[in-house]
Amino acid sequence: MTAPLQPESDSVLIEKMMAGDEDALSLIYDRYSAMLFGVLIRILHDSQIAEEVLQDLFLQLWRKAGQFDATRGSLPVWLLVMGRNRAISRLRRRTDRAVTEDEVEVYANTFLSSENLENEVSRRDLMEKVREAVLQLPAEQRRTVELAYFEGLTQTEIAAKTGSPLGTVKTRVRAALQTLKQILDDRKTRQPGRL
């Protein structure tokens, strides 16, 4: 009996994409598109626009695969950050939303994990650990993070929705992300090879 083949790592697939291998892109798409689509839907509340953003995201990955730097974070986190930023950009372009450039700080509050998520079990495990870490945040910070990262609101929109000053919202987001990073780093240190 032969052992099952191990799936190729993200970095191997990226290298193949850089060499023009379309099958490598298909494998990455199969691996991460459902997760990304779920995040895009939560932000955009429109499946057609979410599909367009998802297509654009993978087209950019195909064209610019060499820009991915595994030393700065994992591929799924990189894709999530890019997808979130693209979704917020799409929201800004909608005529029914009056959002200015100053209101969206696209990269300012993004943190990356070095965890290499190569299969659905690993992604679920990571999401559960992130959920647990978010639950450890003070209530105000947790609500602010949920509004920013799961509902796609800008910091100005969060301030308006919660009735908090913009500076307070910015401080809560920054403190929450620092706390989350510390919690996840502590877990990674306690469990070598795991987040």
C-alpha positions in Angstrom: 0.0 0.0 0.0 1.4 3.4 -1.0 1.4 6.4 1.4 -0.9 9.2 0.3 0.8 12.0 -1.5 1.4 15.1 0.6 0.0 18.3 -1.0 2.6 20.7 -2.4 3.4 23.6 -0.1 2.2 27.1 -1.0 5.8 28.2 -1.6 6.4 25.4 -4.1 3.1 26.3 -5.9 4.1 30.0 -6.0 7.4 29.0 -7.6 5.6 27.0 -10.2 3.2 29.9 -10.9 6.2 32.1 -11.4 7.4 29.6 -14.0 4.0 29.8 -15.8 2.3 26.7 -14.3 -1.5 27.3 -14.5 -2.2 24.1 -12.5 -0.4 25.6 -9.6 -2.8 28.6 -9.6 -5.7 26.2 -9.8 -4.5 24.3 -6.7 -4.0 27.6 -4.8 -7.5 28.7 -5.9 -9.0 25.4 -4.8 -7.2 25.6 -1.5 -8.2 29.2 -0.5 -11.0 30.5 -2.6 -13.9 29.4 -0.3 -12.3 31.0 2.7 -11.6 34.2 0.8 -15.1 34.3 -0.7 -16.6 34.0 2.8 -14.6 37.0 4.0 -15.5 39.0 0.9 -19.2 38.3 1.3 -19.2 39.4 4.9 -17.6 42.7 3.9 -19.4 43.4 0.6 -22.8 41.9 1.2 -23.0 41.2 -2.5 -22.1 37.8 -4.0 -21.5 39.2 -7.5 -19.1 41.9 -6.4 -17.4 39.4 -4.0 -16.9 37.0 -7.0 -15.4 39.9 -9.1 -13.0 40.8 -6.2 -12.0 37.1 -5.8 -11.3 36.8 -9.6 -9.2 40.1 -9.5 -7.3 38.8 -6.5 -6.3 35.6 -8.1 -5.5 37.3 -11.4 -3.1 39.6 -9.4 -1.6 36.6 -7.7 -1.0 35.0 -11.1 0.6 38.2 -12.6 2.6 39.1 -9.5 3.3 35.9 -7.7 6.9 37.0 -7.2 5.7 39.8 -4.9 4.7 37.2 -2.2 7.3 37.1 0.5 6.9 34.0 2.7 9.2 35.6 5.4 6.5 38.2 6.0 3.6 35.8 6.5 1.7 32.9 5.1 0.0 32.9 1.7 -3.6 32.7 3.0 -3.1 35.6 5.4 -1.5 37.6 2.5 -4.5 36.8 0.4 -6.9 37.7 3.2 -5.3 41.0 3.7 -5.2 41.8 0.0 -8.8 40.6 -0.4 -10.0 42.7 2.6 -8.3 45.8 1.2 -9.7 45.2 -2.3 -13.2 44.8 -0.8 -12.9 48.0 1.1 -11.7 49.8 -2.0 -14.8 48.5 -3.8 -17.0 49.8 -1.0 -15.4 53.2 -1.4 -16.2 53.3 -5.1 -19.9 52.6 -4.6 -21.9 55.7 -5.1 -24.2 54.9 -2.2 -21.4 55.1 0.3 -19.6 58.4 1.1 -16.2 57.2 2.3 -13.1 59.2 1.8 -9.5 58.1 1.3 -8.6 59.4 4.8 -11.2 57.2 6.4 -9.8 53.9 5.3 -6.4 52.9 6.7 -5.9 49.9 4.4 -2.6 48.4 5.8 -2.2 50.2 9.1 -4.0 47.6 11.2 -2.9 44.4 9.5 -1.0 41.7 11.3 0.5 38.6 9.7 1.0 35.2 11.0 3.9 33.1 9.9 1.8 29.9 10.3 1.8 27.9 7.0 -1.8 26.9 6.5 -1.7 24.2 3.9 -5.0 22.4 4.3 -8.5 22.9 5.6 -7.8 21.4 9.0 -5.0 23.8 9.6 -7.2 26.8 8.5 -10.0 25.7 10.8 -7.5 25.2 13.6 -6.0 28.7 13.1 -9.5 30.3 12.9 -10.5 28.6 16.2 -7.3 29.9 17.8 -8.0 33.4 16.5 -11.6 33.3 17.7 -10.4 32.2 21.2 -7.8 35.0 21.2 -10.4 37.6 20.1 -12.7 36.4 23.0 -9.8 37.3 25.4 -10.0 40.9 24.4 -11.8 43.5 26.4 -15.4 43.9 25.1 -14.7 47.4 23.5 -11.6 46.1 21.7 -13.4 42.9 20.6 -16.3 44.8 19.2 -14.1 47.2 17.3 -12.0 44.4 15.8 -15.2 42.6 14.8 -16.6 45.7 13.1 -13.3 46.4 11.3 -12.2 42.9 10.2 -15.5 41.0 9.9 -17.9 43.7 8.8 -15.3 45.7 6.8 -16.1 49.1 8.4 -13.6 51.9 8.4 -12.5 53.4 11.6 -14.6 56.5 11.0 -17.6 54.3 10.4 -16.9 52.4 13.6 -16.7 55.7 15.5 -20.0 56.7 14.1 -21.7 53.4 14.8 -20.4 53.1 18.4 -20.5 56.7 19.3 -16.8 56.6 20.3 -14.3 59.3 19.3 -12.2 58.4 16.2 -9.0 58.5 18.3 -10.5 56.0 20.8 -11.4 53.6 17.9 -7.8 53.9 16.5 -6.4 53.2 19.9 -8.7 50.2 20.5 -7.8 48.6 17.1 -4.1 49.1 17.7 -4.2 47.7 21.2 -6.3 44.8 20.2 -4.0 43.8 17.4 -1.0 44.1 19.7 -2.8 41.9 22.2 -3.8 39.3 19.6 -0.3 39.1 18.2 1.1 38.6 21.7 -1.5 35.9 22.5 -0.9 34.0 19.3 2.9 34.4 19.6 2.7 33.0 23.2 0.7 30.0 22.0 3.2 29.4 19.2 6.1 29.5 21.7 4.4 27.0 24.0 3.6 24.7 21.1 6.6 24.5 18.7 5.5 24.0 15.1 1.9 25.0 16.0 0.2 28.4 16.3 
